[in-house]
Amino acid sequence: MLKVLVLGPASMLGRQFMDGAKDTVSLTAIGRTPPESVRLSAHNFEKVDLADEGAVREYVRKSDADVWMNFAANTGVDQCENDRPISLPDPTQECKTSLTV
């Protein structure tokens, strides 16, 4: 069975993906909050600060997942507008979408 590591399982897309995939793949999830709609045993969810690049790298390195999918998002639009360092430094530049481990 395909092993999938889900980042941001409590996000709207993360919940939808996990609800749809829970019977067809082996799911493991990391994030701040476990998804309420998908019942994961304690060993299938680990609380990891996804804003901490080092913590994410460490988890991905030790993971035995075949695929990992990132559904995490910062939904604090006002905070991002008022605190530029947590959002893109220059809104005209593309966001980096991959993490090299």
C-alpha positions in Angstrom: 0.0 0.0 0.0 1.3 3.5 -0.9 2.5 5.4 2.2 1.5 9.1 2.1 2.8 11.8 4.5 0.4 14.7 4.7 1.5 18.1 5.9 -1.3 20.3 7.1 -4.0 17.6 7.6 -6.4 20.0 9.3 -6.6 22.4 6.4 -9.6 22.4 4.2 -7.8 20.6 1.4 -5.9 18.4 3.8 -9.1 17.1 5.4 -10.7 16.5 2.0 -7.7 14.6 0.7 -7.5 12.5 3.9 -11.2 11.7 4.0 -11.1 10.6 0.3 -7.8 8.6 0.6 -8.1 7.0 4.0 -9.2 3.7 2.7 -6.9 3.5 -0.3 -3.5 4.6 1.1 -1.6 4.5 4.3 -1.8 7.9 5.9 0.6 9.7 8.3 0.1 13.3 9.1 2.1 16.1 10.7 1.0 19.6 11.6 -0.3 21.8 14.5 -3.7 20.2 14.7 -4.9 16.7 13.9 -7.8 16.5 11.4 -11.0 16.0 13.3 -12.9 14.3 10.5 -10.3 11.5 10.0 -9.6 9.2 12.8 -5.9 8.7 13.1 -4.3 6.6 15.7 -1.6 8.3 17.9 1.2 6.9 15.7 -0.3 8.3 12.5 -0.3 12.0 13.6 2.6 13.9 15.0 2.5 17.5 16.2 5.2 19.4 14.2 5.5 23.1 13.7 5.3 23.4 9.9 6.7 26.9 10.0 9.9 25.4 11.4 11.8 24.3 8.3 14.4 22.3 10.4 11.6 20.3 12.1 9.9 19.5 8.8 13.2 18.5 7.2 14.0 16.2 10.2 10.6 14.6 10.1 10.7 14.1 6.3 14.2 12.6 6.5 13.1 10.0 9.1 9.8 9.3 7.3 9.3 6.1 5.3 6.6 7.7 3.1 6.6 7.0 -0.6 5.0 10.4 -1.3 4.4 13.5 0.8 1.8 16.1 0.1 1.7 19.7 1.5 -1.7 21.1 2.3 -0.5 23.5 4.9 -1.3 27.2 4.5 -1.2 30.4 6.4 -4.8 31.6 6.5 -4.1 34.8 8.5 -4.4 37.1 5.5 -4.5 40.3 7.6 -1.4 39.1 9.5 0.5 38.4 6.3 -0.4 41.8 4.9 0.8 43.5 8.1 3.8 41.3 8.9 5.7 40.8 5.6 8.4 38.6 7.0 5.9 35.7 7.5 4.7 36.0 3.9 6.6 36.4 0.7 9.3 39.1 1.1 8.4 40.4 -2.4 4.8 39.6 -3.5 5.9 39.8 -7.1 8.2 36.8 -6.7 7.0 33.2 -6.8 6.8 31.2 -3.6 9.3 28.3 -3.3 7.2 25.2 -3.7 9.7 22.4 -2.9 11.8 21.4 0.0 15.2 19.8 -0.6 16.0 17.3 2.0 
